Amino acid sequence: MEFNNEGVRRLLGKYKFRDLTMEELKNVNMFFPHFRYSMDTYVFKDSSQKNLLNFTGTIPVMYQGNTYNIPIRLWILDSHPFAPPICFLKPTANMGISVGKHVDAQGRIYLPYLQNWSHPKSVIVGLIKEMIAKFQEELPLYSLSSSDEAQQVDLLAYIAKITEGVSDVNSKNWANRENKTVNKITVVGGGELGIACTLAISAKGIADRLVLLDVSEGAKGVIMDLDIFNLPNVEISKGVDKSNIAMELLRVKGQRSWSVGLSVADLVDSIVNDKKKVHSVSVLAKGYYDINSEVFLSLPCILGTSGVSEVIKTTVKEDTVTEKLQSSASSIHSLQQQLKL
C-alpha cells in the first residue's frame, strides 16, 4: 500500500511533535509498507478517551520452521516520539491469544523495548523488530479448533437472539430441571473478561442463576454494557439504565476476551455437570514430574464436580516436557522466595 504522506500528516494535525513523528512513520513504511493508518478513539484504563493515530497490519514471525503473519495494532500517542506506542495483537475470529510474559488476555503487548523507551535511540522499527524476535520464542496466537470456532458462532448467535428480544433462548436447556439441584454461578468482576465469561456461561445454559458482582464504581459502564443484553437468569449487582446498542458494542470491543470466556464456560460446564473432562488447570505440582517445590503449574487434569480428581501425566516427549516443567517450577519457586511468599 502506498504511503499517503499528506493524508497521514493531516491525521497528525494535533500532535505535539508532528514532524518527528512523521519522519519516523516514513521509516516504518520503508520496512512495512502494508500497514494501514487511521485515526480512532482510544479508551484508557481510567476511562478517558483520545483520538489517536494507529496502524494495523501483520508482521512475519518464524516459529518452529513455519512463518506466521501475526496481526498487530499500534497506537501512537500525541507525545510521540517521547512516549512509546501502545501495542496490541489484533486476532481474527479464528485466532486465540496465548497469554504469556509478553501478551496479556486482552492482547496487549509488553516488551523490554517499551519499558526502556527513550528518544532518540528508541524507534518504532526497532520496537517491531524486537516484537518479531520475542514472538519467535513464544508464539502469541494460535488457531482455534473447529469446535472452538463453532462455540464462538453459537455464542454470537445467542447474543444476536437476545438483542432481537427472543425471550426463550436456551429453553431446551432449562426444560425438565424442576427436580434438579439449582446451579448458581457467580462471576466476580464486571470488566470485558467478566462480561465474556457471563455471556459464554449463559449461552451454554449451564446455570439456573448467574450473578455478576463488581464493587468498583469504575465498572459501572461495563456492567451497563452487559445489562443491555437483557440476559435471562442473570442478576447484576448494580442497577443501571439500559441502551439498543448491543451489537455495536460487540463490534467496537472486538473478540479479544471471547476465547477466554468460552474456555471459562467450558471449565464451569465440566464442574457443574461432572463431565470428568481433561482440562489444563493450575494445580499444586509438587510430587509430579519429579518436582519437589510447592508451586502451582498448569497441568492436564480430569475435572468434575469434586474439582480435580486426577492429574494426567503426558507421555509425549517425556524427557523434554519434564525438563521444561521442572525449569518453570524452579523459576517460580525462586521468585516466591524472593517475594517471601
DACOR-V35202 format. One record per residue. N is the residue number from 1. RES is the residue in three letters. SS is DSSP state (H for helix, E for strand, C for the rest). OMEGA is omega as a letter, one per 30 degrees, with the letter a starting at -180 (NA if undefined). D_CENTER is the distance of its C-alpha to the mean C-alpha in Angstrom with 2 decimals. Layout:
N,RES,SS,OMEGA,D_CENTER  N,RES,SS,OMEGA,D_CENTER
//
This chain:
1,MET,C,a,29.28  2,GLU,C,a,31.98  3,PHE,C,a,30.99  4,ASN,C,a,32.32  5,ASN,H,a,33.83  6,GLU,H,l,35.23  7,GLY,H,l,32.26  8,VAL,H,l,29.83  9,ARG,H,l,32.54  10,ARG,H,l,32.79  11,LEU,H,a,29.06  12,LEU,C,a,29.59  13,GLY,C,a,32.51  14,LYS,C,a,31.35  15,TYR,C,a,29.95  16,LYS,C,a,32.05  17,PHE,C,a,32.46  18,ARG,H,a,32.34  19,ASP,H,l,34.67  20,LEU,H,l,32.86  21,THR,H,a,29.49  22,MET,H,l,31.20  23,GLU,H,l,32.75  24,GLU,H,l,29.53  25,LEU,H,l,27.82  26,LYS,H,l,30.94  27,ASN,H,l,30.43  28,VAL,H,a,26.82  29,ASN,H,l,28.25  30,MET,H,a,30.79  31,PHE,H,a,28.23  32,PHE,C,a,25.56  33,PRO,C,a,27.62  34,HIS,C,l,25.18  35,PHE,C,l,22.75  36,ARG,E,a,22.92  37,TYR,E,l,23.41  38,SER,E,l,23.10  39,MET,E,a,23.23  40,ASP,E,l,20.54  41,THR,E,l,19.67  42,TYR,E,l,17.10  43,VAL,E,a,16.24  44,PHE,C,a,16.36  45,LYS,C,l,15.34  46,ASP,C,l,18.92  47,SER,C,l,18.61  48,SER,C,a,21.04  49,GLN,E,l,20.80  50,LYS,E,l,22.30  51,ASN,E,a,23.02  52,LEU,E,l,21.94  53,LEU,E,l,22.59  54,ASN,E,l,19.65  55,PHE,E,a,19.73  56,THR,E,l,17.73  57,GLY,E,l,18.64  58,THR,E,l,18.18  59,ILE,E,a,19.24  60,PRO,E,a,21.10  61,VAL,E,l,19.97  62,MET,E,a,22.47  63,TYR,E,l,21.20  64,GLN,C,l,23.75  65,GLY,C,l,26.16  66,ASN,E,l,23.98  67,THR,E,l,22.71  68,TYR,E,l,19.24  69,ASN,E,a,18.50  70,ILE,E,a,15.08  71,PRO,E,a,14.13  72,ILE,E,l,13.54  73,ARG,E,l,14.26  74,LEU,E,l,16.37  75,TRP,E,a,17.63  76,ILE,E,a,21.18  77,LEU,C,a,22.40  78,ASP,C,l,25.95  79,SER,C,l,27.19  80,HIS,C,g,26.34  81,PRO,C,a,27.56  82,PHE,C,l,28.04  83,ALA,C,a,24.37  84,PRO,C,l,21.53  85,PRO,C,l,19.08  86,ILE,E,a,15.56  87,CYS,E,l,13.42  88,PHE,E,l,10.17  89,LEU,E,l,9.28  90,LYS,C,a,10.19  91,PRO,C,l,9.55  92,THR,C,a,12.14  93,ALA,C,a,12.25  94,ASN,C,l,13.34  95,MET,E,l,10.70  96,GLY,E,a,7.93  97,ILE,E,l,5.89  98,SER,C,a,8.30  99,VAL,C,a,7.48  100,GLY,C,a,10.89  101,LYS,C,a,13.34  102,HIS,C,a,12.43  103,VAL,E,l,8.62  104,ASP,C,a,6.28  105,ALA,C,l,3.00  106,GLN,C,l,3.22  107,GLY,C,l,5.06  108,ARG,E,a,8.12  109,ILE,E,l,10.91  110,TYR,C,a,13.52  111,LEU,C,l,16.90  112,PRO,H,a,20.46  113,TYR,H,l,21.67  114,LEU,H,a,19.75  115,GLN,H,a,20.99  116,ASN,C,a,24.48  117,TRP,C,l,24.65  118,SER,C,l,28.30  119,HIS,C,g,30.21  120,PRO,C,a,32.09  121,LYS,C,l,31.07  122,SER,C,a,27.34  123,VAL,C,a,26.56  124,ILE,H,l,23.68  125,VAL,H,l,25.09  126,GLY,H,l,25.14  127,LEU,H,a,21.53  128,ILE,H,l,20.49  129,LYS,H,l,22.86  130,GLU,H,l,21.35  131,MET,H,l,17.84  132,ILE,H,a,19.44  133,ALA,H,a,21.25  134,LYS,H,l,18.35  135,PHE,H,l,16.31  136,GLN,H,l,19.60  137,GLU,H,a,19.51  138,GLU,C,a,15.97  139,LEU,C,a,14.45  140,PRO,C,a,10.78  141,LEU,E,l,10.36  142,TYR,E,l,12.23  143,SER,E,l,14.07  144,LEU,C,l,13.54  145,SER,C,a,16.89  146,SER,H,l,19.16  147,SER,H,l,18.65  148,ASP,H,l,14.86  149,GLU,H,l,15.68  150,ALA,H,l,18.43  151,GLN,H,l,16.32  152,GLN,H,l,14.16  153,VAL,H,l,17.58  154,ASP,H,a,18.99  155,LEU,H,a,16.33  156,LEU,H,l,16.88  157,ALA,H,l,20.59  158,TYR,H,l,20.57  159,ILE,H,l,19.13  160,ALA,H,l,21.69  161,LYS,H,a,24.46  162,ILE,H,a,23.73  163,THR,H,l,23.85  164,GLU,C,l,27.08  165,GLY,C,l,28.60  166,VAL,C,a,28.85  167,SER,C,a,29.69  168,ASP,C,l,30.15  169,VAL,C,l,26.68  170,ASN,C,a,26.40  171,SER,H,a,30.05  172,LYS,H,a,30.72  173,ASN,H,a,28.39  174,TRP,H,a,30.25  175,ALA,C,l,33.71  176,ASN,C,l,35.90  177,ARG,C,a,33.89  178,GLU,C,a,36.82  179,ASN,C,a,37.99  180,LYS,C,l,34.68  181,THR,C,l,32.97  182,VAL,C,l,30.75  183,ASN,C,l,27.11  184,LYS,E,a,25.47  185,ILE,E,l,21.79  186,THR,E,l,20.41  187,VAL,E,a,16.86  188,VAL,E,a,16.97  189,GLY,C,a,15.05  190,GLY,C,l,14.89  191,GLY,C,a,11.78  192,GLU,H,a,9.14  193,LEU,H,l,7.68  194,GLY,H,l,11.43  195,ILE,H,a,12.29  196,ALA,H,l,10.05  197,CYS,H,a,11.65  198,THR,H,l,14.96  199,LEU,H,a,15.07  200,ALA,H,l,14.26  201,ILE,H,l,16.86  202,SER,H,a,19.25  203,ALA,H,l,19.05  204,LYS,H,a,20.04  205,GLY,C,a,22.95  206,ILE,C,a,22.58  207,ALA,C,l,23.65  208,ASP,C,l,26.96  209,ARG,E,a,25.64  210,LEU,E,a,22.16  211,VAL,E,l,22.00  212,LEU,E,a,19.32  213,LEU,E,l,20.30  214,ASP,C,a,19.54  215,VAL,C,a,22.25  216,SER,C,l,20.96  217,GLU,H,a,22.81  218,GLY,H,a,20.05  219,ALA,H,a,17.94  220,LYS,H,a,20.74  221,GLY,H,a,19.27  222,VAL,H,l,16.03  223,ILE,H,l,18.26  224,MET,H,l,20.53  225,ASP,H,a,17.82  226,LEU,H,a,17.61  227,ASP,H,a,21.39  228,ILE,C,a,22.14  229,PHE,C,a,21.26  230,ASN,C,a,24.28  231,LEU,C,l,22.59  232,PRO,C,l,25.31  233,ASN,C,l,25.71  234,VAL,E,l,23.07  235,GLU,E,a,24.40  236,ILE,E,a,22.79  237,SER,C,a,24.05  238,LYS,C,l,24.82  239,GLY,C,a,27.03  240,VAL,C,l,26.21  241,ASP,C,a,27.52  242,LYS,C,l,25.98  243,SER,C,l,25.41  244,ASN,C,a,25.56  245,ILE,C,a,22.46  246,ALA,H,a,19.90  247,MET,H,l,19.22  248,GLU,H,l,19.29  249,LEU,H,l,16.55  250,LEU,H,a,14.33  251,ARG,H,a,15.48  252,VAL,H,a,14.80  253,LYS,H,l,11.32  254,GLY,C,a,10.25  255,GLN,C,a,8.08  256,ARG,C,a,4.50  257,SER,C,a,4.39  258,TRP,H,a,7.50  259,SER,H,l,7.30  260,VAL,H,l,6.37  261,GLY,H,l,9.01  262,LEU,H,l,11.29  263,SER,H,l,11.30  264,VAL,H,l,12.26  265,ALA,H,l,14.80  266,ASP,H,l,16.19  267,LEU,H,l,16.81  268,VAL,H,l,18.46  269,ASP,H,a,20.51  270,SER,H,a,21.86  271,ILE,H,a,22.86  272,VAL,H,a,24.42  273,ASN,C,l,26.20  274,ASP,C,a,27.10  275,LYS,C,l,26.01  276,LYS,C,l,26.36  277,LYS,E,l,23.56  278,VAL,E,l,22.19  279,HIS,E,l,18.67  280,SER,E,a,17.25  281,VAL,E,a,17.16  282,SER,E,a,18.17  283,VAL,E,l,21.98  284,LEU,E,a,24.94  285,ALA,C,a,25.65  286,LYS,C,a,29.23  287,GLY,C,l,31.70  288,TYR,C,l,29.45  289,TYR,C,l,29.68  290,ASP,C,l,32.40  291,ILE,C,a,30.09  292,ASN,C,a,32.26  293,SER,C,l,29.97  294,GLU,C,l,28.44  295,VAL,C,l,24.77  296,PHE,E,l,21.81  297,LEU,E,l,20.00  298,SER,E,a,17.76  299,LEU,E,l,20.52  300,PRO,E,a,21.26  301,CYS,E,l,22.92  302,ILE,E,a,24.73  303,LEU,E,l,23.31  304,GLY,E,a,25.47  305,THR,C,a,26.98  306,SER,C,a,28.22  307,GLY,E,l,24.89  308,VAL,E,l,24.97  309,SER,E,a,28.34  310,GLU,E,l,28.24  311,VAL,E,a,26.40  312,ILE,C,l,26.69  313,LYS,C,a,28.05  314,THR,C,l,27.15  315,THR,C,a,30.08  316,VAL,C,l,28.34  317,LYS,C,a,29.34  318,GLU,H,a,30.24  319,ASP,H,a,31.41  320,THR,H,a,28.39  321,VAL,H,a,25.92  322,THR,H,a,28.14  323,GLU,H,a,28.49  324,LYS,H,l,24.78  325,LEU,H,l,24.15  326,GLN,H,l,27.18  327,SER,H,l,26.02  328,SER,H,l,22.65  329,ALA,H,l,24.67  330,SER,H,l,27.14  331,SER,H,a,24.65  332,ILE,H,l,23.04  333,HIS,H,l,26.58  334,SER,H,l,27.81  335,LEU,H,l,25.10  336,GLN,H,l,26.00  337,GLN,H,l,29.60  338,GLN,H,a,29.01  339,LEU,H,a,27.24  340,LYS,C,l,29.94  341,LEU,C,NA,27.67
//
